[in-house]
Amino acid sequence: MNQATYDFIVVGAGSAGCVLANRLTENGKYRVLLLEAGPQDRYLWIHIPIGYGKTMFHKVYNWGFYTEPEATTNHRKIYWPRGRGLGGSSSINGLIFVRGQQQDYDHWESLGNRGWGWKDVLPYFIRSEHNTRGASAYHGADGPLWCSDIGEPHELMEAIIRGANELGVPRNDDFNGATQEGVGYYQLFTRNGWRCSTASAYLRPAVKRANLRVETDALVTRVLFDGRRAVGVRYQQGGRSLEARAAGEVILAAGAIQSPQLLQLSGIGEGRFLASMGVPVVRDLPGVGNNLSDHLQLRVMYKVAKPITTNDDLRTLSGRARIGLKWLLFRKGPLAMGINQGGMFARILPESASPDIQFHFATLSADLAGARPHPWSGCTFSVCQLRPESRGTVMIRSRDAQEPPAIRPNYLSAEADRRCAVEALKFTRRLAAAQPLAPYLVQEYRPGAQVRTDEELLEFARQYGATIFHPSGTCKMGSDPAAVVDQRLRVNGIAGLRVADCSVMPTLVSGNTNAPVVMIAEKASALILEDAAMQ
Ligand SMILES: Cc1cc2nc3c(=O)[nH]c(=O)nc-3n(C[C@H](O)[C@H](O)[C@H](O)COP(=O)(O)OP(=O)(O)OC[C@H]3O[C@@H](n4cnc5c(N)ncnc54)[C@H](O)[C@@H]3O)c2cc1C
């Protein structure tokens, strides 16, 4: 195979990039180069679900970004993990399978994005999915991405479900079925107790194909142009600067932070801003890096009366040996689960027609998500607003591709978001006070009983709110002046260049983002192949 010219070059082997690499090489007609800045995914803790705690602050497998200090969150720099290496963030994420609400996609369509309504995207969700429950009107059983039940009820989780029922929230055994509203256990991206990243689901089966070349430790620094056509990329690997040419297209799948960064470094972005950075302007596209949207999680933690939490399992050598053995023998138990076991989608604002908050329930507690668990029995009720109105930015600081861009999420800047944060915290307390939880929850550790008024609750959100890892929207799809890509994900005004990852979401989906990104990449692959067949 000619090493320098390809039909398609995919930048980033994350959730989206691995899907694209597989689907674009499937028919054998096209030569594809997949470039990934990070390494192979050979670290064992990537593949064992509870390894989430080990990769959260890992220096190699995690980009470990920080946001800029902002007044809305008390001038804190907030930690933003992002996966680095094959599988990208799907190799380090919390494994929770949620697609969002049907209304999210119908909303995208109502914004002018034809082909992205719920009826249009459902077939791509189904195509991607291997659900261990089997196929149904909402689920696939033949796709590469495994979604499995946790399969083990937990005493505390059962009490939470009964508590939520008392507040009028029904049990829901399928958040990806007919309706999202309700409380229950999550399904996880696991296959027989192992993490099912997109690298293992999509890339591994494709990697032996003669028409796919995968390069790791290859940081793309620029898209190369011939006029207004993308013709290749420049990348750094092993201390060398290399170039690869694309006869067809360059597809950016570097994620919601680095796809806009790469566009800006390549001269696509707001013209005056690029000029101020010393970047020659290829296309003045003001939307690049704007419209950043994320879910802000508020983690309410409790001390638990019984030693039944994962804190207890992990505290002692015998506990660790027991759960280790359980995983080795049966591929079950806390090691097979990541951190969060159950969830809830509920409605708290009067104006909301569908659930506006999501809970992640963990039978574990730690001061920071993914950090060392507390030395006492503890649990966490993490709550986030599903459709925040606050918008932020991702902007380069220099022409150096190695330098992380400035990330400004601007959390809690919208009035509705502040109101939702306060109401969400009050609702969490009502849940904790429900009778079925009385035997379990002994003390609210954080925020703590001293935090009482609405002002104090909002101050807690400003002081402790953190990301639940769903940045999106920074190269948004649409037809308005702020849009970066069109409904076929082509960069506006540039030939041969698309973006296909979390950054193209016009609005953030009401849930976790891995399954939606996989769907976006499945659909993007179909669009790319369709267009290539017309050439
Ligand atoms: C800690 C954490 C927990 C999460 N938990 C969940 C969860 O439980 N459920 C869920 O659904 N979602 C979860 N998410 C979110 C979800 O995983 C992401 O939204 C999704 O993986 C994003 O996919 P992506 O393809 O847009 O980007 P990524 O998967 O981040 O992929 C981008 C890839 O591009 C590479 N790259 C970047 N820049 C360059 C460059 N210049 N050159 C070459 N390569 C480059 C990166 O190294 C990376 O591999 C979580 C995310 C994190 C970080």
The ligand as an SDF file (V2000), in Angstrom:
LIG
                    3D

 53 58  0  0  0  0  0  0  0  0999 V2000
  -13.8020   10.1020   32.4530 C   0  0  0  0  0  0  0  0  0  0  0  0
  -14.9280   10.0340   31.4610 C   0  0  0  0  0  0  0  0  0  0  0  0
  -16.0910    9.3420   31.8050 C   0  0  0  0  0  0  0  0  0  0  0  0
  -17.1450    9.2670   30.8920 C   0  0  0  0  0  0  0  0  0  0  0  0
  -18.2140    8.4570   31.1840 N   0  0  0  0  0  0  0  0  0  0  0  0
  -19.1110    8.1890   30.1980 C   0  0  0  0  0  0  0  0  0  0  0  0
  -20.0960    7.1860   30.3790 C   0  0  0  0  0  0  0  0  0  0  0  0
  -20.1510    6.5120   31.4080 O   0  0  0  0  0  0  0  0  0  0  0  0
  -20.9730    6.9560   29.3680 N   0  0  0  0  0  0  0  0  0  0  0  0
  -20.9390    7.6780   28.2010 C   0  0  0  0  0  0  0  0  0  0  0  0
  -21.7940    7.4540   27.3280 O   0  0  0  0  0  0  0  0  0  0  0  0
  -20.0170    8.6450   28.0160 N   0  0  0  0  0  0  0  0  0  0  0  0
  -19.0820    8.8880   28.9610 C   0  0  0  0  0  0  0  0  0  0  0  0
  -18.0990    9.7960   28.7430 N   0  0  0  0  0  0  0  0  0  0  0  0
  -18.1490   10.6030   27.5170 C   0  0  0  0  0  0  0  0  0  0  0  0
  -17.7760    9.8440   26.2490 C   0  0  0  0  0  0  0  0  0  0  0  0
  -16.8190    8.8540   26.5120 O   0  0  0  0  0  0  0  0  0  0  0  0
  -17.2760   10.8550   25.2060 C   0  0  0  0  0  0  0  0  0  0  0  0
  -18.2810   11.7990   24.9350 O   0  0  0  0  0  0  0  0  0  0  0  0
  -16.8880   10.2050   23.9050 C   0  0  0  0  0  0  0  0  0  0  0  0
  -15.9670    9.1680   24.1080 O   0  0  0  0  0  0  0  0  0  0  0  0
  -16.3040   11.2620   22.9680 C   0  0  0  0  0  0  0  0  0  0  0  0
  -15.9640   10.6640   21.7590 O   0  0  0  0  0  0  0  0  0  0  0  0
  -15.1360   11.4640   20.6620 P   0  0  0  0  0  0  0  0  0  0  0  0
  -14.8930   10.5120   19.5510 O   0  0  0  0  0  0  0  0  0  0  0  0
  -15.8210   12.7400   20.3870 O   0  0  0  0  0  0  0  0  0  0  0  0
  -13.7490   11.8470   21.3790 O   0  0  0  0  0  0  0  0  0  0  0  0
  -12.6780   10.9150   22.0640 P   0  0  0  0  0  0  0  0  0  0  0  0
  -13.2130    9.5610   22.3290 O   0  0  0  0  0  0  0  0  0  0  0  0
  -12.1270   11.6800   23.2040 O   0  0  0  0  0  0  0  0  0  0  0  0
  -11.5690   10.7230   20.9260 O   0  0  0  0  0  0  0  0  0  0  0  0
  -10.7050   11.7140   20.4660 C   0  0  0  0  0  0  0  0  0  0  0  0
   -9.3870   11.0090   20.0720 C   0  0  0  0  0  0  0  0  0  0  0  0
   -8.6160   11.8800   19.2730 O   0  0  0  0  0  0  0  0  0  0  0  0
   -7.2710   11.8300   19.7000 C   0  0  0  0  0  0  0  0  0  0  0  0
   -6.6600   13.0890   19.3090 N   0  0  0  0  0  0  0  0  0  0  0  0
   -6.9240   14.3150   19.8280 C   0  0  0  0  0  0  0  0  0  0  0  0
   -6.1910   15.2530   19.1960 N   0  0  0  0  0  0  0  0  0  0  0  0
   -5.4600   14.6080   18.2580 C   0  0  0  0  0  0  0  0  0  0  0  0
   -4.5190   15.0350   17.2890 C   0  0  0  0  0  0  0  0  0  0  0  0
   -4.1950   16.3190   17.1560 N   0  0  0  0  0  0  0  0  0  0  0  0
   -3.9410   14.0940   16.4970 N   0  0  0  0  0  0  0  0  0  0  0  0
   -4.2590   12.7830   16.6020 C   0  0  0  0  0  0  0  0  0  0  0  0
   -5.1560   12.3280   17.5100 N   0  0  0  0  0  0  0  0  0  0  0  0
   -5.7540   13.2270   18.3220 C   0  0  0  0  0  0  0  0  0  0  0  0
   -7.3770   11.6130   21.2040 C   0  0  0  0  0  0  0  0  0  0  0  0
   -6.1890   11.1180   21.7480 O   0  0  0  0  0  0  0  0  0  0  0  0
   -8.5440   10.6380   21.2710 C   0  0  0  0  0  0  0  0  0  0  0  0
   -8.1180    9.3130   21.1610 O   0  0  0  0  0  0  0  0  0  0  0  0
  -17.0370    9.9230   29.6280 C   0  0  0  0  0  0  0  0  0  0  0  0
  -15.8680   10.6080   29.2900 C   0  0  0  0  0  0  0  0  0  0  0  0
  -14.8110   10.6540   30.1830 C   0  0  0  0  0  0  0  0  0  0  0  0
  -13.5560   11.3780   29.7780 C   0  0  0  0  0  0  0  0  0  0  0  0
  1  2  1  0
  2  3  1  0
  2 52  2  0
  3  4  2  0
  4  5  1  0
  4 50  1  0
  5  6  2  0
  6  7  1  0
  6 13  1  0
  7  8  2  0
  7  9  1  0
  9 10  1  0
 10 11  2  0
 10 12  1  0
 12 13  2  0
 13 14  1  0
 14 15  1  0
 14 50  1  0
 15 16  1  0
 16 17  1  0
 16 18  1  0
 18 19  1  0
 18 20  1  0
 20 21  1  0
 20 22  1  0
 22 23  1  0
 23 24  1  0
 24 25  2  0
 24 26  1  0
 24 27  1  0
 27 28  1  0
 28 29  2  0
 28 30  1  0
 28 31  1  0
 31 32  1  0
 32 33  1  0
 33 34  1  0
 33 48  1  0
 34 35  1  0
 35 36  1  0
 35 46  1  0
 36 37  1  0
 36 45  1  0
 37 38  2  0
 38 39  1  0
 39 40  1  0
 39 45  2  0
 40 41  1  0
 40 42  2  0
 42 43  1  0
 43 44  2  0
 44 45  1  0
 46 47  1  0
 46 48  1  0
 48 49  1  0
 50 51  2  0
 51 52  1  0
 52 53  1  0
M  END
$$$$
